[in-house]
Amino acid sequence: MAPLLRKADSGDLETVLSLENACFTDPWTPGMFKSALEGGSFEELYLLEDEGKCVGYVCIYIFDDEGEVMSVCVHPGKRRLGYGKMLVDRALALMKERGVKDVFLEVRKSNSSALALYCGAGFTLIGERKKYYRHPTEDALVMKKSLKE
């Protein structure tokens, strides 16, 4: 059975938090996920499930004709299997379907795996944010992809 991407809901909060804490040194808080899970904002959260288990998620933000990939997360034991690419590709397709013209994201400067994923998806470097991340403090690279035809 092929992996399934589905929109997350408030019942998925514990699963998302568990995955978030397993993957990031500066994880998002429950409150940061709440609006995306409850559909009360411009954020949307999608879970990727394989064989009935959550292997990753992507959080996107859409406002008018701009989008942002807020977070991509793949379970540490499931990396390098193509799940990250599936998440990014689906997020971009969803945004394009909704008329998004430009997509942005930030990534840790040292995260070579994520940088390779995003460059492979067509993102290009447009800037840098000094000391953007904490635990540890690190600069973020700002990337952009145009979805215009």
Backbone as a printed PyTorch tensor [residue, N CA C, xyz], in Angstrom:
tensor([[[  0.8370,  -1.1820,   0.0000],
         [  0.0000,   0.0000,   0.0000],
         [  0.8830,   1.2480,   0.0000]],

        [[  0.5540,   2.1990,  -0.8380],
         [  1.3340,   3.4320,  -0.9720],
         [  1.1220,   4.3350,   0.2400]],

        [[  2.1340,   5.1380,   0.5720],
         [  1.9680,   6.1050,   1.6630],
         [  0.7870,   7.0370,   1.3920]],

        [[  0.1140,   7.4460,   2.4490],
         [ -1.0810,   8.2750,   2.3560],
         [ -0.8210,   9.6120,   3.0220]],

        [[ -1.1140,  10.7010,   2.3210],
         [ -1.0310,  12.0290,   2.8930],
         [ -2.4480,  12.4750,   3.1970]],

        [[ -2.6650,  12.8840,   4.4510],
         [ -4.0020,  13.3450,   4.8240],
         [ -3.8950,  14.5850,   5.6940]],

        [[ -4.9360,  15.4010,   5.6370],
         [ -4.9670,  16.5960,   6.4770],
         [ -5.1160,  16.1560,   7.9290]],

        [[ -4.2760,  16.7050,   8.7790],
         [ -4.3230,  16.3760,  10.1990],
         [ -5.4760,  17.1190,  10.8680]],

        [[ -5.9250,  16.5800,  12.0010],
         [ -6.9550,  17.2620,  12.7810],
         [ -6.5210,  17.2880,  14.2500]],

        [[ -7.3450,  17.8660,  15.1060],
         [ -6.9640,  18.0560,  16.5060],
         [ -6.6750,  16.7370,  17.2230]],

        [[ -7.2230,  15.6470,  16.7580],
         [ -6.9490,  14.3390,  17.3490],
         [ -5.5430,  13.8280,  17.0720]],

        [[ -4.8280,  14.5040,  16.1860],
         [ -3.4630,  14.1020,  15.8280],
         [ -2.3900,  14.8400,  16.6290]],

        [[ -2.7900,  15.7020,  17.5550],
         [ -1.8260,  16.5520,  18.2540],
         [ -0.7350,  15.7480,  18.9510]],

        [[ -1.0760,  14.7100,  19.6730],
         [ -0.0530,  13.9320,  20.3960],
         [  0.9360,  13.2680,  19.4350]],

        [[  0.4400,  12.7550,  18.3340],
         [  1.3040,  12.1380,  17.3210],
         [  2.2780,  13.1630,  16.7540]],

        [[  1.7530,  14.3320,  16.4290],
         [  2.5780,  15.3920,  15.8540],
         [  3.6280,  15.8530,  16.8570]],

        [[  3.2240,  16.0470,  18.1110],
         [  4.1720,  16.4960,  19.1370],
         [  5.2690,  15.4690,  19.3850]],

        [[  4.9070,  14.2090,  19.3880],
         [  5.8890,  13.1460,  19.5820],
         [  6.9240,  13.1640,  18.4560]],

        [[  6.4560,  13.2860,  17.2410],
         [  7.3480,  13.3410,  16.0840],
         [  8.2070,  14.6080,  16.1270]],

        [[  7.5960,  15.7240,  16.4430],
         [  8.3070,  17.0030,  16.5320],
         [  9.4510,  16.9340,  17.5460]],

        [[  9.1580,  16.3850,  18.7100],
         [ 10.1720,  16.2930,  19.7650],
         [ 11.2860,  15.3040,  19.4250]],

        [[ 10.9800,  14.3060,  18.6190],
         [ 11.9950,  13.3350,  18.2060],
         [ 12.9270,  13.9030,  17.1350]],

        [[ 12.4800,  14.9560,  16.4610],
         [ 13.2220,  15.4610,  15.3050],
         [ 13.9540,  16.7820,  15.5110]],

        [[ 13.4770,  17.6150,  16.4030],
         [ 14.0220,  18.9680,  16.4850],
         [ 14.5540,  19.3060,  17.8710]],

        [[ 15.6590,  20.0610,  17.9030],
         [ 16.2540,  20.4950,  19.1700],
         [ 15.5100,  21.6960,  19.7490]],

        [[ 14.7390,  22.3800,  18.9380],
         [ 13.9390,  23.5240,  19.3750],
         [ 12.5160,  23.3170,  18.8610]],

        [[ 11.8060,  22.3210,  19.4410],
         [ 10.5020,  21.9400,  18.8900],
         [  9.4210,  22.9980,  19.0860]],

        [[  8.4380,  22.9540,  18.1980],
         [  7.2580,  23.7890,  18.3410],
         [  6.4900,  23.3260,  19.5650]],

        [[  5.7440,  24.2320,  20.1660],
         [  4.9150,  23.9300,  21.3270],
         [  3.5390,  23.4480,  20.8650]],

        [[  2.7690,  22.8390,  21.7820],
         [  1.4000,  22.4370,  21.4040],
         [  0.5790,  23.6050,  20.8580]],

        [[  0.7290,  24.7720,  21.4650],
         [ -0.0250,  25.9320,  21.0040],
         [  0.3110,  26.3370,  19.5860]],

        [[  1.5460,  26.1240,  19.1870],
         [  1.9570,  26.4870,  17.8330],
         [  1.2860,  25.5850,  16.7910]],

        [[  0.9550,  24.3700,  17.1940],
         [  0.2960,  23.4460,  16.2660],
         [ -1.2240,  23.5770,  16.2960]],

        [[ -1.7580,  24.1260,  17.3860],
         [ -3.2100,  24.1380,  17.5590],
         [ -3.9710,  24.8090,  16.4300]],

        [[ -3.5360,  25.9950,  16.0220],
         [ -4.2840,  26.6990,  14.9750],
         [ -4.2570,  25.9370,  13.6580]],

        [[ -3.1240,  25.3140,  13.3500],
         [ -3.0390,  24.5300,  12.1110],
         [ -3.9530,  23.3130,  12.1790]],

        [[ -4.0600,  22.7050,  13.3550],
         [ -4.8810,  21.5090,  13.5110],
         [ -6.3740,  21.8270,  13.5690]],

        [[ -6.7020,  23.0070,  14.0420],
         [ -8.1150,  23.3700,  14.1810],
         [ -8.6480,  24.1280,  12.9790]],

        [[ -7.7940,  24.4170,  12.0300],
         [ -8.2450,  25.0710,  10.8070],
         [ -8.6570,  26.5180,  10.9990]],

        [[ -8.1830,  27.1590,  12.0600],
         [ -8.6000,  28.5220,  12.3330],
         [ -7.6390,  29.5750,  11.8350]],

        [[ -6.7510,  29.2320,  10.9540],
         [ -5.7770,  30.2140,  10.4610],
         [ -5.4580,  29.9140,   9.0080]],

        [[ -4.3570,  30.4660,   8.5510],
         [ -3.9230,  30.2170,   7.1800],
         [ -3.0020,  29.0090,   7.1050]],

        [[ -2.7470,  28.3830,   8.2550],
         [ -1.8550,  27.2300,   8.2980],
         [ -2.6410,  25.9350,   8.0920]],

        [[ -1.9630,  24.9680,   7.5000],
         [ -2.5410,  23.6350,   7.3330],
         [ -1.4540,  22.6170,   7.6220]],

        [[ -1.8330,  21.5260,   8.2440],
         [ -0.8930,  20.4810,   8.6130],
         [ -1.3450,  19.1740,   7.9750]],

        [[ -0.4030,  18.4990,   7.3170],
         [ -0.6920,  17.2360,   6.6550],
         [  0.2310,  16.1570,   7.1850]],

        [[ -0.3420,  14.9910,   7.4950],
         [  0.4260,  13.8450,   7.9640],
         [  0.6620,  12.8820,   6.8190]],

        [[  1.8400,  12.2810,   6.8170],
         [  2.1530,  11.2210,   5.8710],
         [  2.1780,   9.9140,   6.6570]],

        [[  1.3160,   8.9860,   6.2640],
         [  1.2200,   7.6970,   6.9400],
         [  1.6340,   6.5870,   5.9900]],

        [[  2.3770,   5.6420,   6.5250],
         [  2.7800,   4.4630,   5.7640],
         [  2.5410,   3.2510,   6.6520]],

        [[  1.8280,   2.2850,   6.1200],
         [  1.4660,   1.0830,   6.8670],
         [  0.8010,   1.4370,   8.1950]],

        [[ -0.0670,   2.4670,   8.1480],
         [ -0.8460,   2.8630,   9.3120],
         [ -0.1080,   3.6800,  10.3590]],

        [[  1.1490,   3.9900,  10.1260],
         [  1.9430,   4.7510,  11.0980],
         [  2.3440,   6.0970,  10.5000]],

        [[  2.3420,   7.1280,  11.3520],
         [  2.7590,   8.4520,  10.9140],
         [  4.2790,   8.4590,  10.7500]],

        [[  4.7470,   8.7720,   9.5540],
         [  6.1870,   8.8190,   9.2910],
         [  6.6830,  10.2490,   9.1140]],

        [[  5.7600,  11.2110,   8.9840],
         [  6.1770,  12.5820,   8.8180],
         [  4.9920,  13.5190,   8.6780]],

        [[  5.3260,  14.8040,   8.6130],
         [  4.2900,  15.8000,   8.3840],
         [  4.8900,  17.0010,   7.6720]],

        [[  4.0120,  17.8090,   7.1100],
         [  4.3950,  19.0920,   6.5260],
         [  3.3540,  20.1130,   6.9680]],

        [[  3.8330,  21.2650,   7.3790],
         [  2.9610,  22.3690,   7.7640],
         [  3.1810,  23.4880,   6.7480]],

        [[  2.0830,  23.9670,   6.1700],
         [  2.1750,  25.0270,   5.1730],
         [  1.3320,  26.2220,   5.6110]],

        [[  1.6520,  27.3620,   5.0590],
         [  0.9390,  28.6070,   5.3230],
         [  0.6350,  29.2130,   3.9680]],

        [[ -0.6290,  29.5460,   3.7480],
         [ -1.0340,  30.1530,   2.4800],
         [ -1.7500,  31.4580,   2.7810]],

        [[ -1.2950,  32.5160,   2.1490],
         [ -1.9590,  33.8100,   2.2520],
         [ -1.9540,  34.4440,   0.8750]],

        [[ -3.1390,  34.5690,   0.3210],
         [ -3.3000,  35.1380,  -1.0130],
         [ -2.4880,  34.3170,  -2.0130]],

        [[ -1.5300,  34.9340,  -2.7100],
         [ -0.7780,  34.1910,  -3.7190],
         [  0.6360,  33.8410,  -3.2600]],

        [[  0.8690,  33.8970,  -1.9300],
         [  2.1610,  33.4890,  -1.3790],
         [  1.9650,  32.3240,  -0.4240]],

        [[  2.9670,  31.4600,  -0.3920],
         [  2.9270,  30.3250,   0.5110],
         [  4.2500,  30.1710,   1.2270]],

        [[  4.1970,  29.4470,   2.3250],
         [  5.4220,  29.1510,   3.0570],
         [  5.3710,  27.7100,   3.5400]],

        [[  6.4820,  27.0240,   3.3670],
         [  6.6390,  25.7030,   3.9730],
         [  7.1660,  25.9920,   5.3700]],

        [[  6.2970,  25.8400,   6.3610],
         [  6.6440,  26.1860,   7.7410],
         [  7.5360,  25.1240,   8.3810]],

        [[  7.2260,  23.8700,   8.1010],
         [  7.9990,  22.7870,   8.7020],
         [  7.7960,  21.5030,   7.9110]],

        [[  8.8840,  20.7710,   7.7550],
         [  8.8440,  19.4240,   7.1750],
         [  9.5350,  18.5320,   8.1870]],

        [[  8.8850,  17.4420,   8.5290],
         [  9.4200,  16.5680,   9.5640],
         [  9.2430,  15.1100,   9.1390]],

        [[ 10.3220,  14.3490,   9.2060],
         [ 10.2780,  12.9130,   8.9100],
         [ 10.8940,  12.1850,  10.0980]],

        [[ 10.2210,  11.1490,  10.5480],
         [ 10.7040,  10.3600,  11.6830],
         [ 12.1620,   9.9560,  11.4500]],

        [[ 13.0220,  10.0970,  12.4720],
         [ 14.4470,   9.7770,  12.2930],
         [ 14.7130,   8.3830,  11.7250]],

        [[ 13.9080,   7.4100,  12.0750],
         [ 14.1010,   6.0600,  11.5670],
         [ 13.5730,   5.8310,  10.1600]],

        [[ 12.9520,   6.8560,   9.5830],
         [ 12.3470,   6.7290,   8.2500],
         [ 12.9490,   7.6890,   7.2280]],

        [[ 14.0910,   8.2600,   7.5640],
         [ 14.7260,   9.2170,   6.6560],
         [ 15.4540,   8.4990,   5.5220]],

        [[ 15.6700,   9.2360,   4.4510],
         [ 16.3580,   8.7430,   3.2510],
         [ 15.5550,   7.6530,   2.5120]],

        [[ 14.2400,   7.6940,   2.6860],
         [ 13.3650,   6.7430,   1.9980],
         [ 12.4150,   7.4480,   1.0230]],

        [[ 12.6090,   8.7630,   0.8550],
         [ 11.7790,   9.5210,  -0.0810],
         [ 10.5760,  10.2050,   0.5480]],

        [[ 10.3820,  10.0480,   1.8550],
         [  9.2100,  10.6540,   2.4970],
         [  9.2870,  12.1820,   2.4950]],

        [[ 10.4670,  12.7380,   2.7310],
         [ 10.6160,  14.1900,   2.7070],
         [ 10.2500,  14.7600,   1.3520]],

        [[ 10.7060,  14.1080,   0.3040],
         [ 10.3770,  14.5470,  -1.0600],
         [  8.8740,  14.4680,  -1.3060]],

        [[  8.2460,  13.3810,  -0.8390],
         [  6.7890,  13.2570,  -0.9840],
         [  6.0710,  14.4170,  -0.3040]],

        [[  6.5080,  14.7550,   0.9140],
         [  5.8820,  15.8310,   1.6660],
         [  6.0420,  17.1760,   0.9640]],

        [[  7.2540,  17.4770,   0.5260],
         [  7.5050,  18.7590,  -0.1450],
         [  6.7530,  18.8230,  -1.4750]],

        [[  6.8090,  17.7600,  -2.2600],
         [  6.1150,  17.7470,  -3.5520],
         [  4.6150,  17.9620,  -3.3830]],

        [[  4.0220,  17.2820,  -2.3940],
         [  2.5720,  17.4110,  -2.1720],
         [  2.2210,  18.8050,  -1.6690]],

        [[  3.0640,  19.3610,  -0.7860],
         [  2.8200,  20.7140,  -0.2840],
         [  2.8390,  21.7150,  -1.4430]],

        [[  3.8110,  21.5770,  -2.3350],
         [  3.8980,  22.4780,  -3.4860],
         [  2.6940,  22.3120,  -4.4110]],

        [[  2.2610,  21.0750,  -4.6120],
         [  1.0940,  20.8270,  -5.4600],
         [ -0.1700,  21.4500,  -4.8500]],

        [[ -0.3400,  21.3110,  -3.5440],
         [ -1.5030,  21.9130,  -2.8710],
         [ -1.4970,  23.4290,  -3.0320]],

        [[ -0.3240,  24.0290,  -2.8540],
         [ -0.2370,  25.4880,  -2.9720],
         [ -0.5030,  25.9420,  -4.4040]],

        [[  0.0290,  25.2060,  -5.3610],
         [ -0.1980,  25.5700,  -6.7650],
         [ -1.6890,  25.4750,  -7.1080]],

        [[ -2.3580,  24.4250,  -6.6170],
         [ -3.8010,  24.2650,  -6.8430],
         [ -4.5920,  25.4530,  -6.3200]],

        [[ -4.0670,  26.1010,  -5.2870],
         [ -4.7530,  27.2270,  -4.6530],
         [ -4.2790,  28.5820,  -5.1680]],

        [[ -3.5010,  28.5820,  -6.2300],
         [ -3.1090,  29.8300,  -6.8610],
         [ -1.8870,  30.5130,  -6.2740]],

        [[ -1.1300,  29.7980,  -5.4600],
         [  0.0900,  30.3740,  -4.9120],
         [  1.1010,  30.5530,  -6.0410]],

        [[  1.7420,  31.7120,  -6.0590],
         [  2.7280,  32.0060,  -7.0960],
         [  4.1670,  31.8410,  -6.6020]],

        [[  4.4180,  32.1950,  -5.3430],
         [  5.7610,  32.0970,  -4.7790],
         [  5.7030,  31.4110,  -3.4150]],

        [[  6.6490,  30.5030,  -3.1940],
         [  6.7300,  29.7530,  -1.9370],
         [  8.0770,  30.0460,  -1.2980]],

        [[  8.0530,  30.2600,   0.0140],
         [  9.2560,  30.5790,   0.7720],
         [  9.4500,  29.5460,   1.8830]],

        [[ 10.6630,  29.4940,   2.4020],
         [ 10.9590,  28.6810,   3.5780],
         [ 12.2690,  29.1400,   4.1850]],

        [[ 12.4690,  28.7750,   5.4540],
         [ 13.7460,  28.9710,   6.1260],
         [ 14.2690,  27.6020,   6.5190]],

        [[ 15.5840,  27.4660,   6.4920],
         [ 16.2210,  26.2010,   6.8510],
         [ 17.5230,  26.5040,   7.5770]],

        [[ 17.8490,  25.6750,   8.5690],
         [ 19.1310,  25.8440,   9.2630],
         [ 20.2720,  25.7630,   8.2580]],

        [[ 21.2210,  26.6550,   8.4240],
         [ 22.3640,  26.7080,   7.5090],
         [ 23.1310,  25.3860,   7.4840]],

        [[ 23.1660,  24.6760,   8.6060],
         [ 23.9270,  23.4250,   8.6980],
         [ 23.1400,  22.1880,   8.2670]],

        [[ 21.8630,  22.3350,   7.9380],
         [ 21.0220,  21.1770,   7.6270],
         [ 21.2000,  20.7800,   6.1530]],

        [[ 22.2940,  20.0950,   5.8810],
         [ 22.6330,  19.7570,   4.4930],
         [ 21.6000,  18.8370,   3.8410]],

        [[ 20.9990,  17.9350,   4.6080],
         [ 19.9800,  17.0420,   4.0330],
         [ 18.7630,  17.8350,   3.5630]],

        [[ 18.2880,  18.7550,   4.4130],
         [ 17.1290,  19.5720,   4.0460],
         [ 17.4770,  20.4960,   2.8810]],

        [[ 18.6710,  21.0620,   2.9010],
         [ 19.0910,  21.9280,   1.7920],
         [ 19.0880,  21.1690,   0.4670]],

        [[ 19.5770,  19.9410,   0.4920],
         [ 19.5790,  19.1270,  -0.7260],
         [ 18.1490,  18.8390,  -1.1830]],

        [[ 17.2750,  18.5400,  -0.2400],
         [ 15.8690,  18.2810,  -0.5580],
         [ 15.2360,  19.5040,  -1.2090]],

        [[ 15.4220,  20.6690,  -0.6040],
         [ 14.7920,  21.8790,  -1.1150],
         [ 15.3960,  22.3210,  -2.4520]],

        [[ 16.7000,  22.2230,  -2.5900],
         [ 17.3220,  22.5510,  -3.8790],
         [ 16.8160,  21.6070,  -4.9640]],

        [[ 16.6780,  20.3300,  -4.6290],
         [ 16.1550,  19.3440,  -5.5730],
         [ 14.7190,  19.6210,  -5.9850]],

        [[ 13.9650,  20.3040,  -5.1060],
         [ 12.5760,  20.6600,  -5.4060],
         [ 12.4810,  21.9910,  -6.1520]],

        [[ 13.6360,  22.6090,  -6.4180],
         [ 13.6410,  23.8350,  -7.1990],
         [ 13.7180,  25.1310,  -6.4060]],

        [[ 13.9400,  25.0520,  -5.1150],
         [ 14.1020,  26.2640,  -4.3140],
         [ 15.4920,  26.8420,  -4.5510]],

        [[ 15.5800,  28.1650,  -4.5030],
         [ 16.8700,  28.8430,  -4.6250],
         [ 17.0720,  29.7590,  -3.4240]],

        [[ 18.3210,  29.9760,  -3.0910],
         [ 18.6930,  30.8100,  -1.9600],
         [ 18.4450,  32.2760,  -2.3080]],

        [[ 17.7320,  32.9890,  -1.3920],
         [ 17.4880,  34.4180,  -1.6310],
         [ 17.9620,  35.2870,  -0.4760]],

        [[ 18.3470,  34.6780,   0.6410],
         [ 18.7890,  35.5040,   1.7620],
         [ 19.1680,  34.6780,   2.9720]],

        [[ 19.4510,  35.3950,   4.0400],
         [ 19.8850,  34.7570,   5.2760],
         [ 19.3160,  35.5470,   6.4540]],

        [[ 18.9250,  34.8460,   7.5020],
         [ 18.4560,  35.4780,   8.7340],
         [ 19.4390,  35.1040,   9.8350]],

        [[ 20.1210,  36.0930,  10.3700],
         [ 21.1290,  35.8650,  11.4020],
         [ 20.4660,  35.4290,  12.7160]],

        [[ 21.0440,  34.4240,  13.3410],
         [ 20.6070,  33.9320,  14.6650],
         [ 19.1040,  33.6450,  14.7180]],

        [[ 18.5690,  33.1150,  13.6510],
         [ 17.1320,  32.8350,  13.5380],
         [ 16.7180,  31.6670,  14.4340]],

        [[ 17.5490,  30.6430,  14.4940],
         [ 17.2340,  29.4430,  15.2750],
         [ 17.8950,  29.4990,  16.6430]],

        [[ 17.2710,  28.7700,  17.5840],
         [ 17.8260,  28.6230,  18.9330],
         [ 18.0990,  27.1470,  19.1830]],

        [[ 18.8290,  26.8730,  20.2040],
         [ 19.1110,  25.4910,  20.6680],
         [ 19.6140,  24.5770,  19.5690]],

        [[ 20.7230,  24.7720,  18.9730],
         [ 21.6720,  25.8620,  19.1730],
         [ 21.3340,  27.0640,  18.2920]],

        [[ 21.8910,  28.2080,  18.6650],
         [ 21.7120,  29.4200,  17.8720],
         [ 22.3980,  29.2230,  16.5230]],

        [[ 21.6480,  29.5510,  15.4820],
         [ 22.1860,  29.3500,  14.1330],
         [ 21.4390,  30.2320,  13.1450]],

        [[ 22.1240,  30.5960,  12.0820],
         [ 21.5110,  31.3760,  11.0120],
         [ 20.5800,  30.4910,  10.1890]],

        [[ 19.5850,  31.1310,   9.5920],
         [ 18.6780,  30.4470,   8.6650],
         [ 18.9590,  30.9380,   7.2590]],

        [[ 18.8560,  30.0410,   6.3180],
         [ 18.8990,  30.4000,   4.9090],
         [ 17.4480,  30.5480,   4.4490]],

        [[ 17.1620,  31.6090,   3.7170],
         [ 15.8300,  31.8540,   3.1930],
         [ 15.8300,  31.4130,   1.7300]],

        [[ 14.8460,  30.5930,   1.3910],
         [ 14.7720,  30.0560,   0.0350],
         [ 13.4140,  30.3530,  -0.5790]],

        [[ 13.3870,  30.3630,  -1.9080],
         [ 12.1600,  30.6820,  -2.6370],
         [ 12.0270,  29.7820,  -3.8540]],

        [[ 10.7780,  29.4750,  -4.1700],
         [ 10.4680,  28.7410,  -5.4110],
         [  9.2720,  29.4260,  -6.0410]],

        [[  9.3590,  29.6890,  -7.3150],
         [  8.2510,  30.2610,  -8.0520],
         [  7.3930,  29.1360,  -8.6150]],

        [[  6.0740,  29.2690,  -8.4630],
         [  5.1430,  28.2850,  -9.0320],
         [  4.4290,  28.8560, -10.2580]],

        [[  4.8480,  30.0410, -10.6880],
         [  4.2270,  30.6780, -11.8570],
         [  4.5160,  29.8350, -13.0940]],

        [[  3.5540,  29.7930, -13.9620],
         [  3.7070,  29.0120, -15.1980],
         [  4.5140,  29.7580, -16.2200]]])
